[in-house]
Structures are given as structure tokens and as C-alpha cells.
């Protein structure tokens, strides 16, 4: 067997094993805090959160990414496209996606929709 192929397979096995070993840690942090977030809320981020309501229980995954604001928007406008998926064990969750633009100077939400959010 090629040496580089063997090294690649060993590296992949180590990464898989590390992910498997860290799964209980992720579950503990998620149960303690209710969410785990990677990245800032106003930029590209991933957030895993728990739903704990009487009629709906499960996990949600929120992914946000910055998109270009509309052409006629001022320079201070920042837009974020957010997608949320659910994995439910009690009740139902509907996947959703939305865009939101904020004016960074005033903190007000802008009503215009960025062109990147109009694409399917």
C-alpha cells in the first residue's frame, strides 16, 4: 500500500475517533447551556440549540451567512441570511430560511431584501 494513502487513512481514522470521543462533551455542554455557537451572531455562524417545550422537543441548527446588501442601501447596512433546520423527537419542526438587513449605525431593521436572498 502506498505510504501516503496509509497516512491519509490513519489521519481520517484519528479525526473520526476524535469526533466520536468528543460527542459526550458536546452533549454535556448542550444540556448545560442549551446551545453551542461557533462564530459571532452578526456574521457567519453555526448555532446548535435545544428545543424544550411541552409540544415540541428536539434540536435545531441555525446557520447564518452575510450577504451583499441591496445596491441602493447605504454603506452602513449589513445583511444576514439565516437558515434553520430541526431534528425533532417530539412534535414537528419546519425548516425555514430568511434574510434580515440592519443599519449598523442606528440598529434599525431595514425592509429591503438583498438580491442574494431572492435566489432559490
C-alpha positions as CSV (number, residue, x, y, z in Angstrom):
1,X,0.0,0.0,0.0
2,X,1.2,3.5,-0.8
3,X,2.7,5.3,2.1
4,X,0.7,8.5,1.5
5,X,-2.6,6.6,1.3
6,X,-1.8,4.8,4.5
7,X,-1.0,8.1,6.2
8,X,-4.3,9.6,4.9
9,X,-6.3,6.7,6.1
10,X,-4.7,6.9,9.6
11,X,-5.4,10.6,9.7
12,X,-9.0,10.1,8.8
13,X,-9.4,7.4,11.4
14,X,-7.9,9.7,14.1
15,X,-10.2,12.5,13.1
16,X,-13.2,10.2,13.2
17,X,-12.1,8.8,16.6
18,X,-11.6,12.3,18.0
19,X,-15.1,13.3,16.9
20,X,-16.6,10.2,18.4
21,X,-14.8,10.8,21.7
22,X,-15.9,14.5,21.9
23,X,-19.6,13.7,21.3
24,X,-20.4,13.3,25.0
25,X,-18.6,16.6,25.7
26,X,-20.8,18.3,23.1
27,X,-23.9,16.7,24.6
28,X,-22.9,17.8,28.1
29,X,-22.3,21.4,27.0
30,X,-25.5,21.5,25.0
31,X,-27.5,20.2,28.0
32,X,-25.9,22.7,30.4
33,X,-26.1,25.8,28.2
34,X,-29.0,25.0,25.9
35,X,-26.9,26.0,22.9
36,X,-23.4,25.8,21.3
37,X,-22.4,28.6,18.9
38,X,-19.5,28.9,16.6
39,X,-18.8,32.4,15.2
40,X,-20.3,35.8,16.0
41,X,-24.1,36.3,15.8
42,X,-23.8,39.1,13.4
43,X,-21.6,37.3,10.9
44,X,-21.0,33.7,9.6
45,X,-22.1,31.4,12.4
46,X,-23.4,28.0,13.3
47,X,-25.6,27.5,16.4
48,X,-26.9,24.2,17.7
49,X,-29.7,24.7,20.2
50,X,-32.2,22.6,22.1
51,X,-36.0,22.9,21.9
52,X,-37.7,22.1,25.2
53,X,-41.4,22.9,25.0
54,X,-44.4,20.8,26.0
55,X,-45.4,20.1,22.4
56,X,-42.0,20.2,20.7
57,X,-38.7,18.7,21.7
58,X,-35.6,18.3,19.6
59,X,-32.5,20.0,18.2
60,X,-32.2,23.0,15.9
61,X,-29.3,24.0,13.7
62,X,-29.1,27.7,12.7
63,X,-26.6,28.7,10.0
64,X,-26.1,32.4,9.2
65,X,-24.0,33.9,6.5
66,X,-23.5,37.5,5.4
67,X,-24.9,38.5,2.0
68,X,-24.4,41.7,0.0
69,X,-26.9,44.4,0.7
70,X,-29.2,45.8,-2.0
71,X,-27.5,48.2,-4.4
72,X,-29.4,51.3,-3.2
73,X,-28.7,50.6,0.5
74,X,-26.3,52.9,2.5
75,X,-22.8,51.7,3.4
76,X,-23.7,51.0,7.0
77,X,-26.3,48.3,6.1
78,X,-25.3,44.7,6.8
79,X,-27.4,41.8,5.7
80,X,-27.5,38.2,7.0
81,X,-29.2,35.2,5.6
82,X,-30.2,32.6,8.2
83,X,-31.3,29.0,7.7
84,X,-32.7,26.9,10.5
85,X,-33.2,23.1,10.3
86,X,-34.8,21.0,13.0
87,X,-34.4,17.4,14.2
88,X,-37.4,16.6,16.4
89,X,-38.2,13.6,18.6
90,X,-41.5,15.1,19.8
91,X,-43.6,17.3,17.6
92,X,-42.7,18.8,14.3
93,X,-40.3,21.5,13.2
94,X,-40.4,23.2,9.8
95,X,-37.1,24.2,8.2
96,X,-37.0,27.9,7.4
97,X,-34.8,30.5,5.8
98,X,-34.9,34.3,6.0
99,X,-32.9,37.4,5.4
100,X,-32.5,40.4,7.6
101,X,-30.7,43.7,7.0
102,X,-29.7,46.0,9.8
103,X,-28.3,49.6,9.7
104,X,-25.2,49.3,11.9
105,X,-25.3,52.9,13.0
106,X,-28.9,53.0,14.2
107,X,-29.5,49.3,14.9
108,X,-32.8,49.5,13.0
109,X,-34.0,46.7,10.7
110,X,-34.2,47.7,7.0
111,X,-37.2,46.5,5.0
112,X,-35.4,45.9,1.7
113,X,-34.4,42.4,0.6
114,X,-30.9,41.7,-0.7
115,X,-30.7,40.2,-4.2
116,X,-28.8,37.1,-2.9
117,X,-31.8,36.2,-0.8
118,X,-34.2,36.2,-3.7
119,X,-32.3,33.3,-5.4
120,X,-33.7,29.8,-4.7
